[in-house]
Amino acid sequence: MADEIKRRLVHASGSGLVVLYLLADSLELGLTWGRFQLLVGALALGALVLEFIRLRIGLDWALYDTLTREYEQDQLAGYGLYMISMAVVVLLFDSQIALPAMLMLSLGDPISGAVSDNTLRQVKSAKVLVTMFVVSALIAVPFLHEHPAAIVAAALGATLADGVKLQLGDYIVDDNLTIPIYAGVLAYLALEFVPV
């Protein structure tokens, strides 16, 4: 249980990237959206390099024992997928969509995990689905307040990614990869095609 709490705290720490971007102007950091895209892309590349070293060369830090699950020992770990998905939304969408999508992963996912009973199901319980939807919608409001349909769409995307297990053959796709992408794509579609 202690390791789960540590994983959730590390998960939530990804919100620091969003906070950094939001405070960049007031702190006079010169962090434009373009520079933020480069930063997140570089962090994702760094995570992939660490994962390559861990999986191919055999990097065996004690930190990996605490922060990775048993099934991740021989495959790309959740933190690598986490950084890839954050980089994807930052590179594909503007800040209005990408930032809440990132927060839905960094905050929404650990909160929904906290209310989950941790049983393996194709579809998570109604309590988990509702929690993820409400948290995701609340996260989206400050960014998309002029577009209620986009708020609902983004929250729905995050909820589907978190709550419905996607399996490709024998591989179960980790929601660290899908939450921001589903949220970002559905928010984008709502902004493009649903009238305000």
Number of C-alpha atoms within 10 A of each C-alpha: 6 8 13 16 13 13 19 19 14 15 21 19 13 19 18 12 17 19 12 14 19 14 12 15 12 8 11 8 11 12 17 12 14 10 12 21 21 15 16 20 19 14 17 22 16 14 20 19 13 15 19 15 13 19 17 10 10 10 13 11 9 8 8 14 12 14 20 17 14 11 9 13 13 10 12 18 23 19 21 21 20 24 23 24 24 31 25 19 25 27 18 14 17 14 19 15 26 27 25 31 32 28 25 32 30 27 22 29 27 21 18 21 16 15 14 16 11 9 8 8 10 11 14 20 15 11 13 22 21 15 20 29 26 17 20 29 25 18 22 28 16 12 17 20 12 11 17 18 20 29 28 23 25 34 31 24 26 31 30 22 25 30 24 15 17 17 11 8 6 6 8 10 14 18 25 24 22 23 31 34 29 25 32 31 20 23 30 20 14 20 19 11 10 12 8 11
